Amino acid sequence: MSALVVQNVNWQMPVNRRAHHTDKFSSQDFIVRRGQPWEMVIFCNRSLQSGDDLNFIVSTGPQPSESARTKAVFSISGGSRSGWNATLKANEGNNLVIAIASPANAPIGWYTMNVEISSNGRASSQKLGTFILLFNPWLQADDVFMSNNAERQEYVEEDSGIIYVGSTNRIGMVGWNFGQFEEDILNISLSILDRSLNFRRDPVTDVARRNDPKYVCRVLSAMINSNDDSGVLSGNWSGNYAGGLDPRTWNGSVEILKNWKKSGFRPVQFGQCWVFAGTLNTVLRCLGVPSRVITNFNSAHDTDRNLSVDVYYDAMGNPLEKGSDSVWNFHVWNEGWFVRTDLGPSYGGWQVLDATPQERSQGVFQCGPASVNGIREGDINLNFDMIFIFAEVNADRITWIYNSRNGSQKQNSLDTHSIGKYISTKAVGSNSRLDVTDKYKYPEGSNEERRVHQKALGKLKPNASIDPTSRRDVAGEEGAPSISGKFKVTGVLAVGKEVSLALILKNLTTDRKTVTVNMTAWTIVYNGTLVHEVWKDSATISLDPEEEIQHPMKIAYSQYERYLKADNMIRITAVCKVTDEAEVVVERDVILDNPTLTLEALEQAQVRKPLNVQMLFSNPLDEPVKNCVLMVEGSGLLRGNLKIDVPALRPKEKSRIRFEILPTRSGVKQLVADFSCDRFPAIKAMLSIEVAE
C-alpha cells in the first residue's frame, strides 16, 4: 500500500473565523482564539488505515521548544502535555475532518502547523500552513475573559470611539478611529512585539511569555512610545511640531501604525497622550485584550514620588516652569481587562496601562498594568507602577511663590481636592460620557479616602510616624487669607474673538483692605508647557469691609493669535497681595472654541454603494485662511484616509466641499475629520453613519 500523503487542506476559514469572532479582520489569514477548538479538513491520497500514525506539530517564534510551551506535538485523540490536542471527527473516504484545540493559556502570535505521518515504516513531514492565535475574551478559562456580551462588543469589537479632552470646566471630546480590523493592522500589532527590547535581548523567553496578558500589555506600553526602543510614536509637547504632524491632527491609529511600518519602523512624529492611548487601544483590541481609553482631568505628574506636586509662580503672576512636577489639564491612558494571577482575585478586572513616556519603570518608559481596584485601596507597593498612577489621581497640589531676587520660595497654599477629577471613558454602546472616578478613589473627604491616603503614605515612608494633623490640614504660615479671588468668564470663548474675564475679589473681613494685583496670561500646551506670554496687567484695588468687586480684563485676538497652539488654551493668573499677608494666587485655564466643522451624509448609506458626504465650514475671521486641508477616515466607510485640499477662504467666507466614500460594512460606523489651515491647526468633526446591508 502507498504511503499516506496530505494533498490539500481546507481550513474552513469562514465558519471557523465566525465561530472565533475573527471574521471582521480584513486579513485573509487563518485567525483563531486560544482555548477554542476549530475544525479543518485534510485531503489525503488514500483513506486512513490502522497502521497510519499522524502527529501534529504547532510552533511559534524562533527556536520553539516543548519545555518553553512554544511547541507542541500531539497525535489524533492523544493530547500533549502542553494542552494541545487533535480529535478525528470524521473519516470519509480520503478526507479527514480533524478538530484542533489549543490550551487557554497558549502564547499568542503566529504559528506554523506541520504534520508528521508514519505509514508502512516510512516517515514524512509536511507543512499544513500558518495561523494566528489570539487572546479569547469569550472563554471563561482565558485570563482576559469578559462575561458581559455588550461590554465585550464595545471593548473588543468596536473599532471607533471617543476620547475626552479639555479641562475640568470644559470637557471636550474627539472621535478616534481605532480600526483594529483594518488591512495589515493585526500584522503590525504582532510585529510590535517582535521589535521590543525583550524580544531583541531574549526572543525565546519573550515568545514563551506571550501567554500572559500582563506581560504582553506591559511590553506594548513600552513599544507604543519611541523612547528606548524605536517604538511607534515620538512624543512632543514643545508646541513646535516642525518635521512631523501636530498631534492634534491625527484622526485615528490606522495611519500611525501604517506609517510606522512603511517608514521601516521609524517612530512616527508626533504624539501626545491621547494619541499614544488611542494607538495602544487599537493594538490591545486587535490582539483580543478588552480595553478602553480613560481621561483623567487635572492629572498630577509627580516625579519625586512624594504624593504631592509643586507648582510655582513669581510675584508678578507669571507661572514658572520650575521643578519637574506638573499638573496636566488632562491626561489619557488605557485600561485592559484581565485577571491578576500575580496579585490575587481582588485585583483582577481593569488594569491601567499608560504608553505616554512620563517616567521610567525598571529602566524603560513603560507603565502598568496597575490594578484599578488596588489604586482605590492605596496598595501602592504592588506591581506595576501603582505609586505613580495613585499620585496622578490623588496627589496634593502645593503652590509656591518664588522670589527670583534672592532665590527663596515660600509655600502659598495646599489643595487636597483638585487633582484627579471627572475620570472619563466612552459609555458602552453609546456616545455618552461614563464617569469612573469612583472606581479610582473613594469620595473626596470621606473616611475611606483619608484611610487610603494614610495607608499609601505609610507604605511610602514606612518609618515616618503619621501625624493626624499632617500637612494635608495645615494652611500657609501667615494664617487664613483676608481676601478671596476667582476668575469668571464674561464673554464668548472663541478663537478670533476677544477673551473677556473678570477677576472677582472679595474682602472676607470687616476691615478695609488694599490689594495689589499682578496678572498675566500665557498660551500653553495642555500639559502646562508655557508657550508665550500674551498679556499682563497690574492694579491696586481698595475693598470696603466684606465688599466684592469685579475687575474686568480683556485679551485681544491680535495679542494671542500668533502664540495660540492647537490646544486653544490660555492660562490666566493673578497674584493678589494684601500688605503683611500671604499672597492669594488665582488661576484659570480657558479653552477657546474652534469654529464648527459640519459633516453630513447626502443620502442613505449602503454597503458597496458610493456615498456622498458634505463638509461645511465658515471662516469666522476678518482675515483670509489658507493652506486648508481636510483629512477624513473611518473604518468600514472608506479604505485608508482621504486628504482633500480645500481652496483658501476669504474673510467670513463659507466653504462647502463634497467627497465620496464607499462603505464596506453594515451597522453604525463613525466618520472622523480634521480640518487644518494656517489660522486653525486642528478643527475636529465626527459623524455617525448607519450603513444598511
C-alpha positions in Angstrom: 0.0 0.0 0.0 1.3 3.5 -0.8 2.4 5.9 1.9 -0.2 8.3 3.3 0.3 11.8 1.8 -1.6 15.0 2.5 -2.7 16.5 -0.8 -4.6 19.5 0.4 -6.0 21.3 3.5 -9.3 23.2 3.9 -9.1 25.4 7.0 -12.8 26.1 6.7 -12.0 29.8 7.1 -15.4 31.5 7.0 -17.1 29.1 9.5 -14.1 29.0 11.9 -13.5 32.7 11.8 -17.1 33.4 12.5 -17.1 30.9 15.5 -13.9 32.5 16.8 -15.1 36.2 16.4 -12.3 36.9 14.0 -14.4 37.4 10.8 -14.2 41.2 11.0 -10.4 41.2 10.3 -9.8 42.2 6.7 -6.7 39.9 6.6 -7.1 36.7 4.7 -5.1 34.8 7.3 -6.4 31.9 9.4 -7.1 33.7 12.7 -8.4 31.8 15.8 -8.7 32.4 19.5 -7.0 30.3 22.1 -8.7 27.6 24.1 -11.4 27.2 21.5 -11.3 24.2 19.0 -11.6 24.6 15.3 -12.2 22.0 12.6 -10.2 21.5 9.4 -10.4 19.0 6.5 -7.3 17.2 5.4 -7.4 15.6 1.9 -5.1 12.6 1.6 -4.1 10.3 -1.4 -6.0 7.4 0.3 -8.0 6.5 3.3 -6.6 6.4 6.8 -5.6 2.8 7.8 -4.9 1.3 11.2 -1.1 1.3 10.5 -1.0 5.1 9.8 0.1 7.4 12.5 -0.5 11.2 12.4 1.4 13.6 14.6 0.6 17.3 14.5 3.3 19.9 15.4 2.4 23.5 16.2 5.2 26.0 16.9 5.7 29.7 17.4 8.7 32.0 17.5 12.4 31.3 16.9 13.8 28.0 18.4 10.4 26.7 19.6 10.6 24.1 22.3 8.1 21.9 24.2 9.8 22.9 27.5 9.0 26.6 26.8 5.5 25.7 25.6 6.2 27.4 22.2 5.9 24.0 20.5 3.5 21.1 20.9 3.5 17.6 19.4 0.2 15.7 19.6 -1.5 12.8 17.8 -5.1 12.3 16.9 -7.0 11.7 20.2 -3.7 11.6 22.1 -3.3 15.0 23.9 0.1 16.6 24.6 1.5 17.8 27.9 1.1 21.3 26.7 -2.7 21.0 26.4 -2.9 20.9 22.6 -4.9 18.1 21.1 -6.5 16.8 17.9 -9.7 14.7 17.5 -10.8 12.8 14.5 -14.3 14.0 13.9 -15.0 12.1 10.6 -13.1 9.8 8.3 -14.9 9.8 4.9 -13.0 8.2 2.1 -9.8 10.1 1.7 -10.9 13.1 3.8 -10.2 13.5 7.5 -12.2 16.0 9.5 -10.0 17.0 12.5 -10.7 19.2 15.4 -7.7 21.0 16.8 -7.8 22.5 20.3 -5.3 24.9 21.9 -4.9 25.5 25.6 -6.5 28.6 27.0 -3.0 29.8 28.2 -1.1 29.3 24.9 1.2 32.1 23.8 -0.5 34.3 21.2 1.0 35.1 17.8 2.0 33.5 14.5 2.1 29.7 14.5 3.2 27.1 11.9 1.4 23.8 11.7 3.1 20.6 10.4 2.0 17.0 10.2 4.3 14.0 10.6 3.0 10.9 9.0 4.4 7.4 9.6 2.9 4.6 7.5 4.4 1.3 6.4 7.6 2.1 8.3 8.2 5.3 6.4 8.1 8.7 8.0 7.5 12.1 6.3 6.8 15.6 7.4 4.6 18.2 5.7 3.8 21.8 6.4 0.0 22.3 6.6 0.1 26.1 6.9 0.3 29.0 9.3 -2.3 30.6 11.6 -2.6 33.4 14.1 -3.7 32.7 17.7 -5.2 35.5 19.8 -6.5 36.1 23.3 -10.0 34.9 23.9 -12.3 37.1 25.9 -15.2 34.8 25.1 -13.7 31.9 27.0 -14.0 31.6 30.8 -10.7 29.8 31.1 -8.8 32.7 29.4 -7.2 35.4 31.6 -8.9 38.0 29.5 -12.4 36.6 29.8 -15.2 39.2 29.9 -18.6 37.8 30.7 -20.8 40.6 29.7 -21.7 40.5 26.0 -22.4 44.2 25.5 -19.1 45.1 27.2 -17.2 42.6 25.1 -18.7 44.1 21.9 -17.6 47.6 23.0 -14.2 46.8 24.4 -13.0 44.2 21.8 -15.0 44.6 18.6 -15.9 48.3 18.5 -13.5 49.9 16.0 -14.2 53.5 16.6 -14.6 55.6 19.8 -14.4 58.9 21.6 -11.6 60.3 23.7 -12.3 63.0 26.2 -10.0 66.1 26.3 -10.1 69.7 27.6 -10.3 70.7 31.2 -12.5 70.3 34.3 -14.6 73.3 33.4 -14.8 72.5 29.7 -14.8 68.7 28.9 -14.5 68.2 25.1 -14.3 65.1 23.0 -12.6 63.9 19.8 -13.6 61.0 17.7 -11.0 58.3 17.2 -10.7 55.6 14.5 -9.3 52.5 16.3 -9.5 50.4 13.1 -8.2 47.2 14.7 -9.7 45.1 11.9 -8.2 47.2 9.0 -5.8 45.8 6.5 -2.4 44.9 8.0 -3.2 46.2 11.5 -3.0 42.7 13.0 0.3 42.0 11.3 1.7 45.3 12.5 0.4 44.7 16.1 2.3 41.4 16.2 5.4 42.9 14.7 5.3 45.5 17.5 6.0 42.6 19.9 8.8 41.3 17.7 10.6 44.7 17.8 10.5 45.1 21.5 13.7 45.2 23.7 12.7 42.0 25.4 12.4 40.1 22.1 15.7 41.5 20.9 17.5 40.5 24.1 16.0 37.1 24.5 13.5 36.1 21.8 12.9 32.6 23.2 11.8 33.7 26.6 9.8 36.7 25.2 7.7 34.5 22.9 7.1 32.0 25.7 5.8 34.8 28.0 3.3 35.9 25.4 0.8 33.6 27.0 0.4 36.2 29.8 -1.7 39.3 29.1 0.0 41.3 31.8 3.4 40.7 30.2 2.2 41.4 26.6 0.4 44.6 27.8 3.5 45.9 29.7 5.7 45.3 26.6 3.1 47.2 24.5 3.0 50.2 26.9 6.8 50.5 26.2 6.6 50.0 22.5 3.8 52.5 21.6 6.3 55.3 22.6 9.6 55.5 20.8 11.8 56.1 23.9 14.3 53.3 24.5 13.2 51.1 21.6 12.3 52.9 18.3 8.7 52.2 19.1 5.7 53.5 17.2 5.3 57.2 18.2 7.6 60.0 19.2 6.2 62.3 21.9 6.4 66.1 21.6 4.9 68.7 24.0 7.0 71.7 22.9 4.4 73.5 20.8 6.8 73.2 17.9 6.0 70.3 15.6 8.2 71.0 12.6 9.3 67.8 10.9 6.2 65.9 11.8 2.4 66.3 12.3 0.8 68.3 15.1 -0.5 65.6 17.4 -4.0 67.2 17.3 -4.4 66.5 13.6 -4.5 62.7 13.8 -7.9 61.1 13.4 -7.0 57.6 14.5 -4.4 54.8 14.9 -4.5 53.2 11.5 -2.5 55.8 9.6 0.0 56.0 12.5 0.6 52.2 12.6 0.8 52.0 8.7 3.3 55.0 8.6 5.4 53.3 11.2 5.7 50.1 9.1 6.0 52.0 5.8 9.0 54.0 7.1 10.9 50.9 8.0 9.7 51.1 11.6 11.0 54.6 12.3 9.0 56.4 15.0 6.0 58.5 13.7 6.1 62.2 14.6 4.4 63.3 16.8 2.2 62.0 19.6 0.7 63.4 22.8 -1.1 61.4 25.5 -4.4 60.7 23.7 -2.5 59.7 20.5 -0.5 57.1 22.5 -3.6 55.9 24.2 -5.7 55.6 21.0 -2.9 53.7 19.3 -2.4 51.3 22.3 -6.2 50.7 22.4 -6.1 49.6 18.8 -3.4 47.1 19.4 -5.0 45.7 22.6 -8.4 45.2 21.0 -6.7 43.7 17.9 -4.9 41.1 20.0 -8.0 40.3 21.9 -7.5 42.2 25.2 -10.7 44.1 26.2 -9.6 47.7 26.5 -10.8 51.2 26.8 -9.4 54.8 26.8 -9.5 56.8 30.1 -9.1 60.5 30.6 -8.1 62.0 34.0 -8.7 65.7 34.4 -6.2 67.7 36.5 -3.7 64.8 36.3 -0.7 65.0 38.5 2.8 64.2 37.2 4.6 63.5 40.4 8.3 63.0 39.6 9.7 62.6 43.1 7.2 60.0 44.5 6.0 62.0 47.5 2.3 62.1 46.5 2.4 65.9 46.0 3.1 68.2 43.1 4.7 71.5 43.4 3.6 74.5 41.3 5.5 77.8 41.2 4.6 81.4 40.5 6.6 84.6 40.8 5.2 87.8 42.5 4.3 89.3 39.1 1.8 86.5 38.5 3.9 84.5 36.0 3.6 80.7 36.1 7.1 79.3 36.3 8.5 76.1 34.8 10.5 75.3 38.0 10.9 71.8 39.4 9.9 68.7 37.4 6.4 68.1 38.8 3.4 69.3 36.8 -0.4 69.2 36.6 -1.8 68.3 33.2 -5.2 69.7 32.2 -6.0 66.2 31.2 -4.1 63.0 30.7 -5.2 60.0 28.8 -4.3 56.3 29.4 -5.8 52.9 28.8 -7.3 50.1 30.9 -7.0 46.5 29.8 -9.2 43.8 31.3 -7.6 40.6 32.7 -7.1 38.6 35.9 -4.0 39.3 38.1 -2.7 35.8 38.9 0.3 37.5 40.5 -1.7 39.6 43.0 -4.9 37.6 43.7 -8.6 37.7 42.8 -9.5 41.1 44.2 -7.0 42.8 41.9 -8.4 41.4 38.7 -10.6 43.4 36.2 -9.5 46.7 34.8 -5.7 47.4 34.8 -4.2 50.8 34.0 -1.7 50.8 31.1 0.0 54.1 30.0 2.1 54.3 26.9 2.8 58.1 27.3 6.5 58.3 28.2 6.4 60.2 31.5 8.7 58.2 33.9 11.0 55.2 33.6 9.9 52.0 35.2 12.5 49.2 35.6 14.8 51.4 33.4 12.3 51.8 30.5 9.5 54.2 29.6 6.6 51.8 30.3 3.7 51.9 32.8 1.4 49.2 34.1 -0.5 47.1 34.3 -1.7 48.6 37.6 -4.9 47.3 39.2 -7.7 49.9 39.4 -9.0 48.2 42.5 -5.5 48.3 44.0 -5.3 52.0 43.3 -8.6 52.7 45.0 -7.3 50.8 48.1 -3.9 52.6 48.2 -1.8 49.4 47.6 1.0 51.4 46.1 3.6 48.8 46.8 2.2 46.3 44.3 3.2 45.7 40.7 3.3 47.7 38.4 3.8 51.4 38.8 1.0 51.8 41.3 2.6 54.7 43.2 2.9 56.8 40.0 -0.8 56.2 39.0 -2.0 56.7 42.6 -0.4 60.1 42.6 -1.9 61.0 39.2 -5.4 60.8 40.7 -4.7 61.6 44.4 -1.7 63.9 44.8 -1.9 67.1 46.8 -1.2 70.3 44.9 1.2 72.7 46.7 1.5 76.3 45.3 4.8 78.1 46.0 5.7 81.8 45.4 9.3 82.1 44.2 11.4 85.2 44.7 13.9 85.4 41.9 15.9 88.2 43.6 17.1 86.1 46.5 16.2 82.6 45.2 13.8 82.0 48.1 10.4 80.3 47.9 7.6 80.0 50.3 4.6 77.7 50.4 1.5 79.6 49.5 -1.3 77.1 49.6 -2.1 73.4 49.7 -5.0 71.9 47.8 -6.1 68.3 48.5 -9.1 68.2 46.3 -8.3 69.5 42.8 -6.3 66.5 41.4 -8.0 63.6 39.6 -11.4 64.9 38.5 -14.1 63.6 36.2 -12.2 60.4 35.2 -14.0 59.6 32.0 -14.5 57.0 29.3 -17.0 56.4 26.5 -20.0 54.5 27.7 -20.8 51.0 26.4 -23.0 51.1 23.3 -23.4 54.9 23.2 -21.5 58.1 22.7 -22.2 59.4 26.2 -19.5 60.0 28.9 -19.2 57.5 31.7 -17.6 58.9 34.9 -15.4 56.2 36.5 -13.8 58.4 39.2 -15.4 56.3 41.9 -13.5 53.2 40.6 -10.2 55.0 41.3 -10.9 56.6 44.6 -13.3 57.0 47.5 -15.3 60.2 47.7 -13.1 63.3 48.5 -13.2 64.0 52.2 -14.8 60.6 53.2 -13.4 58.5 56.0 -12.3 55.8 53.5 -10.4 58.4 51.4 -8.5 59.6 54.5 -7.7 55.9 55.4 -6.4 55.1 52.0 -4.3 58.3 51.8 -2.7 57.5 55.2 -2.2 53.8 54.2 -0.4 55.0 51.0 1.8 57.5 52.9 2.6 54.7 55.4 3.7 52.4 52.6 5.7 55.3 51.0 7.5 56.2 54.2 7.1 53.2 56.5 9.3 54.8 59.2 7.6 58.1 59.4 5.0 58.3 62.2 1.8 59.6 60.6 0.7 62.7 62.3 -3.1 63.1 62.1 -2.6 66.9 61.5 -0.2 66.1 58.7 0.5 68.8 56.1 -2.9 67.9 54.4 -4.6 70.1 57.0 -2.1 73.0 57.5 -2.6 76.3 55.8 0.2 78.8 54.9 2.4 80.3 57.6 0.6 83.6 57.8 -2.8 82.2 58.7 -6.0 82.4 56.7 -6.1 85.0 53.9 -8.3 88.0 54.3 -9.5 88.1 50.7 -10.6 85.5 48.2 -10.4 85.6 44.4 -11.7 83.8 41.3 -11.9 84.3 37.6 -15.3 84.5 35.8 -15.7 84.2 32.1 -17.8 87.2 30.9 -17.8 86.7 27.1 -17.8 84.0 24.5 -14.6 81.9 24.4 -13.8 81.5 20.7 -10.7 81.7 18.5 -10.7 85.0 16.7 -12.6 86.8 19.4 -11.5 88.9 22.4 -11.2 86.9 25.6 -13.2 88.7 28.3 -12.9 87.7 32.0 -13.4 89.3 35.4 -11.3 88.8 38.5 -13.8 88.7 41.3 -12.2 89.8 44.6 -14.0 89.6 48.0 -13.0 91.1 51.3 -13.6 88.4 53.9 -13.1 90.7 56.9 -14.8 93.7 58.5 -11.7 95.9 57.8 -10.8 97.9 54.7 -8.2 96.1 52.5 -5.9 97.4 49.8 -5.0 94.7 47.3 -2.1 94.8 44.8 -2.9 92.6 41.8 -0.4 91.3 39.2 -1.9 89.5 36.3 -0.5 87.5 33.3 -1.9 85.4 30.5 0.2 82.8 28.7 -0.7 80.4 25.9 0.1 76.9 27.0 0.1 73.3 25.8 -2.5 71.1 27.6 0.2 69.6 29.9 1.1 73.0 31.2 4.1 73.7 29.0 4.3 77.5 28.7 4.3 78.8 25.1 4.3 82.6 25.3 3.1 85.5 27.4 0.3 87.3 25.6 -0.9 89.8 28.2 -0.1 91.3 31.5 -1.6 94.0 33.8 -1.3 95.3 37.3 -3.9 97.1 39.5 -4.3 98.4 43.1 -7.8 97.8 44.4 -9.5 99.0 47.6 -12.1 96.8 49.2 -14.5 98.0 51.8 -15.4 95.6 54.6 -17.0 92.4 53.1 -17.1 94.1 49.7 -17.0 92.1 46.4 -15.8 93.7 43.2 -15.3 92.6 39.6 -12.1 93.7 37.9 -12.6 93.3 34.1 -9.8 92.1 31.9 -9.7 91.7 28.1 -7.2 90.0 25.8 -7.5 90.9 22.1 -7.2 88.3 19.3 -4.2 90.3 17.9 -2.4 89.7 21.3 -2.8 85.9 21.3 -3.3 84.8 17.7 0.4 84.2 16.9 1.1 82.2 20.0 -2.1 80.0 20.4 -1.4 76.3 19.8 -3.9 73.7 18.6 -4.8 73.2 22.3 -6.5 76.6 22.2 -5.5 77.1 25.9 -4.6 80.3 27.7 -3.5 80.2 31.4 -4.6 83.4 33.3 -3.1 84.1 36.7 -3.5 86.8 39.3 -1.2 87.1 42.3 -3.2 89.2 44.9 -1.3 90.7 47.8 -2.5 92.5 50.9 0.3 94.1 52.9 1.8 91.8 55.6 -0.3 88.8 54.4 0.3 85.8 52.2 -0.4 86.2 48.5 -3.6 84.8 47.1 -3.0 83.0 43.8 -5.9 82.8 41.4 -5.5 80.7 38.3 -7.8 79.8 35.4 -7.1 77.9 32.2 -9.5 78.9 29.4 -10.1 76.9 26.3 -11.2 78.8 23.2 -13.7 77.1 20.9 -12.9 76.4 17.2 -15.5 77.4 14.6 -17.8 74.5 13.8 -16.9 71.9 11.1 -20.1 70.1 10.0 -20.3 66.8 8.2 -23.5 65.4 6.6 -24.3 62.4 4.5 -26.3 63.3 1.5 -28.1 60.0 1.0 -28.9 56.7 2.8 -25.7 54.7 3.3 -25.5 51.2 1.9 -22.7 48.6 1.7 -20.7 48.8 -1.5 -22.6 51.8 -2.8 -20.7 55.1 -3.1 -21.9 57.7 -0.6 -21.6 61.5 -1.0 -20.7 63.4 2.2 -20.6 67.2 2.5 -18.3 69.3 4.7 -19.4 72.8 5.7 -17.1 75.4 7.2 -17.4 79.2 7.7 -14.3 81.3 8.2 -15.2 83.4 11.3 -12.2 85.7 11.0 -11.8 89.2 9.4 -8.8 87.8 7.6 -8.3 85.1 5.0 -7.4 81.5 5.9 -5.2 79.5 3.6 -3.3 76.1 3.3 -6.6 74.4 4.1 -6.6 70.6 4.2 -9.4 68.2 5.1 -8.4 64.7 6.4 -11.1 62.1 6.7 -11.1 58.5 7.9 -13.5 55.9 9.2 -13.2 52.1 9.5 -15.8 50.3 7.4 -16.6 53.6 5.5 -13.5 54.1 3.4 -10.2 52.4 2.8 -7.3 54.3 4.3 -7.8 58.0 4.6 -8.9 60.8 2.3 -6.9 64.0 2.0 -8.6 66.9 0.3 -7.0 70.3 -0.4 -9.6 73.0 0.3 -9.3 76.4 -1.5 -8.3 79.4 0.6 -11.2 81.2 2.2 -11.8 85.0 2.2 -12.8 86.7 5.5 -16.3 85.4 6.6 -16.5 83.1 3.6 -18.4 79.8 3.7 -16.9 76.6 2.3 -18.8 73.6 1.1 -16.8 70.5 0.0 -18.3 67.3 -1.3 -16.4 64.0 -1.3 -17.3 60.3 -1.9 -16.8 57.3 0.4 -17.5 53.6 -0.1 -18.9 51.8 2.9 -17.7 48.2 3.2 -19.5 47.0 6.4 -23.0 47.4 7.7 -24.0 48.8 11.1 -23.3 52.2 12.7 -19.9 53.5 11.6 -18.1 56.6 12.6 -16.6 59.1 10.2 -13.9 61.4 11.7 -12.5 64.5 10.1 -9.8 67.0 10.8 -9.7 70.4 9.1 -6.4 72.3 9.3 -5.3 75.6 7.9 -2.9 78.4 8.8 -5.2 80.0 11.4 -6.8 76.8 12.8 -4.3 74.0 13.2 -6.9 71.3 14.0 -10.7 71.5 13.8 -12.4 68.2 14.6 -15.7 66.7 13.5 -17.3 63.3 13.6 -20.4 61.8 12.1 -22.2 58.5 12.9 -23.5 56.8 9.7 -26.0 54.0 9.7 -24.9 51.7 6.9 -27.6 49.3 5.5 -26.8 45.9 4.0 
